[in-house]
């Protein structure tokens, strides 16, 4: 295997820069995203690998957000946030909140 290279990938939708580590491996390339260990890819060329990493990163981020949204909805329905809501409304009514 060749030396590991670092490439920055900017996601404009989430306004975040991710770190891709890529490496020549025999006839192909392997890579992974440091911030998202689930994102690991292989491809035939460096250019194709970077595109595959970006696509897989985007899909992973979308799946994570969908799972987060689903969990929040379930937590709301089950009443896990009721006490927090009550405390917040009490603070608001008592004047313990500031406009941001």
SVG drawing of the C-alpha trace seen along z (x, -y; Angstrom):
<svg xmlns="http://www.w3.org/2000/svg" viewBox="-47 -40 51 45">
<polyline fill="none" stroke="black" stroke-width="0.4" points="0.0,0.0 1.1,-3.6 1.3,-6.4 -2.1,-7.7 -3.1,-11.0 -5.5,-13.5 -8.1,-15.3 -10.7,-17.8 -14.3,-17.4 -16.6,-20.3 -20.3,-19.6 -22.1,-22.8 -25.5,-21.5 -24.2,-21.0 -21.5,-23.6 -18.9,-21.2 -15.5,-20.1 -14.7,-16.4 -11.3,-14.7 -11.0,-11.9 -8.0,-9.5 -7.2,-7.8 -4.6,-5.3 -3.5,-3.5 -4.0,0.2 -2.8,2.5 -4.7,1.6 -7.4,-0.4 -7.9,-3.0 -9.4,-2.8 -10.6,-5.6 -12.5,-6.5 -13.9,-9.6 -12.3,-10.3 -15.3,-12.0 -17.7,-9.1 -16.0,-5.7 -19.0,-4.1 -17.9,-5.7 -15.4,-3.4 -15.1,-2.9 -13.1,-1.4 -12.9,-2.3 -10.7,-1.9 -9.2,-5.5 -8.5,-8.3 -11.1,-10.5 -13.8,-7.8 -13.0,-7.1 -13.3,-10.7 -16.7,-10.9 -17.8,-7.6 -16.7,-8.9 -18.6,-12.1 -21.8,-10.3 -21.5,-7.7 -20.9,-10.5 -23.9,-12.4 -26.1,-9.2 -24.7,-8.5 -25.4,-12.0 -29.0,-11.8 -29.6,-8.5 -28.2,-9.8 -30.5,-12.8 -33.5,-10.7 -32.8,-8.3 -32.4,-11.4 -35.7,-12.9 -37.4,-9.6 -36.0,-9.2 -37.0,-12.7 -40.5,-12.1 -40.7,-8.9 -39.4,-10.6 -41.9,-13.4 -44.8,-10.9 -43.6,-8.9 -43.5,-12.0 -39.8,-12.1 -39.8,-15.9 -42.9,-16.8 -41.0,-17.8 -38.5,-19.8 -41.4,-21.6 -43.1,-22.3 -39.9,-23.7 -39.3,-25.9 -42.8,-27.3 -42.5,-27.9 -39.2,-29.8 -40.8,-31.8 -43.8,-32.8 -41.6,-33.7 -39.5,-36.0 -36.3,-33.9 -35.7,-33.9 -33.9,-36.4 -34.5,-37.2 -31.6,-36.1"/>
</svg>
